[in-house]
């Protein structure tokens, strides 16, 4: 196959919030940049974010970045790196105000400042009471943010390659990253994007689960590409199950609903969160709420004929508040649950929502791997930001509104690092190896030549069911062990997927087969990392690691206060220390403590 | 009792020389709460693996899945099959370049529009990030937000008679964006600047006020009021220039 070569200063894969924020930095600095994206930028999944972006502006209640940092470290169950967390919380006001100047239409307070609402796990004065920290554009914050970022990129004349799917990462003999191969979906042609810098902003892989709030495009392409190219994946056992997906439909209902006063109730009408989190109640951290809901359902207090969900009640709120602050939610509830939340509660169930782990990076957005005794040695030419990356600010559990903040702060930071490295002459266009496209071409040739293979749909379904059953909200030792076995079998089957339609033009089936290759890497990483971590921490809670006096909440800091690194080759695990030291002397390390709300 | 649905889908792949435009019928059993998102995926998974259509968010906010549903442009993800007859058709949106089957290229069209109408906030200077946010009246912020809800799905263009006849007409999506930036106190452009952009037949004076856009907008944007208001403002601006001679 003829492979065209294109050369750029930088190539960015993904045009959601993180990709657009990084692209803006590069375009405005005059770097020749290509942004590859499977869908038109404003269709990216950032568009679905609802509740807000965290920043300690203190517009409605007193607030500061120290409190935000404390909440984030605690939310992460101390698995987050404190240097990256300090960096993010300090930068929050800057990136939000910047966006406001770019035209993002935030709601306003009576005195004209950005409106802020309470959100789960965010508190004042180190956990004492809920704080108003989430900057919101009603309940369509992601949509407003994505469009504002896109508009600014149009102004900066950013060049997008829309409906291009990146296939594989190109590394040379030194391990440096030289770009990616990518397929133009319309023609099926493969090209090499050769660049001095490659930034991954490909989002998460929530589609490994059967029940997910994620869009169909969220297939972990960057994460899968990195894994196949020998980059380890960090902390992949940690997945966030959002407490309030619409039962049956999976569509997200923002935590902002509870921020505005919404209450979760079981079949007896009881506000059960009072028992699980006496202080923050319905606004406890997401992992805590999801487990409480699952416990209620498992113990027979679920609602509906199958007792398989609980209810999110806002009928006590003024209809005006609902119409003004939560109009999109009302629309979703009517459409997908068939209830008007002004009159009746919404049936909800914990639903896979966010990937805490990912491609290991530092706070500058550089991808880092263990090398020569340094656990965090940067890979030359490779950067990542947003959900596909693990900085790690979310650790074992992400707080709501910290994802939009993550993509702004680290999208910008990765962009700034690339611009600095570029301007200092540190970034070089290294010669392409002769076999740069071979891996991708072999994958395509395998698909074209496959006979007696399996359907992509069947294998994908088996993967999603396996993940849902064996690595869900609660984890069980025996199910995890079986899960490792099963997901290994599914991965073998994925090597023999077959497509009926072999045409090159707009071949959806081929794209889905290629996406499945990426999902499979993520699914393996998740299951193997989860089985190995013999403690409960954040979103990873095991039956054989219960709450005890020596291990509160089942967390075992003596043995497991460390980041998992999973290597695709050999299905191998490694670990590296958590950075408990903040970036500056402005703040003391947040000391380990039991996590309660 | 559940219905048996018969969906006639427009099939054509313009890049394939052998492909001819045609309607193909697919049948499936209706389930409670079935949306076109569910129905089309079921058809692709079991009957037509090569069927092209676009979905991203499935919650009516990304704007990717607009198509002509039983004769009317709308968002497929938010359309319940129970609101349609048992036999109905699906066509791609007109005006936009056909990619394949139900998938059209709204993106290139929207990008061209954004560049032509300069749909971003024009500031006097780069933002000073050490300063606090610029204040804005809550009522104004709400009005701007209301218009900023546009998801660029293309339904208003597909429904517009002018857009079908006059290539280059910016349509409701373009005009509502101008209205949005005109409202925004942060944007430094004045009516003369906006007149340069839309004070012509490809802009506000091309609108014939048939208002199908207003009836079909999936986000229920107040297009009728906005178009009328913009026309008045732009006509006023034109008159001011005429008087000045």
Interface residues (C-beta under 8 A of the other chain):
Chain A: X39 X40 X41 X42 X43 X44 X45 X47 X48 X57 X94 X96 X97 X98 X100 X101 X102 X103 X105 X106 X107 X108 X109 X110 X111 X112 X113 X114 X115 X137 X138 X140 X142 X143 X144 X147 X150 X151 X152 X154 X155 X160 X162 X163 X186 X187 X215 X216 X217 X248 X249 X251 X252 X324 X328 X331 X332 X335 X336 X338 X457 X499 X500 X501 X503 X505 X506 X507 X508 X509
Chain B: X13 X15 X16 X33 X44 X45 X49 X50 X51 X52 X54 X55 X56 X57 X58 X59 X60 X61 X62 X63 X64 X78 X80 X99 X100 X103 X106 X107 X108 X110 X111 X114 X115 X118 X119 X120 X121 X123 X127 X129 X131 X132 X133 X134 X135 X136 X137 X138 X141 X142 X144 X145 X148 X149 X151 X152 X181 X184 X186 X187
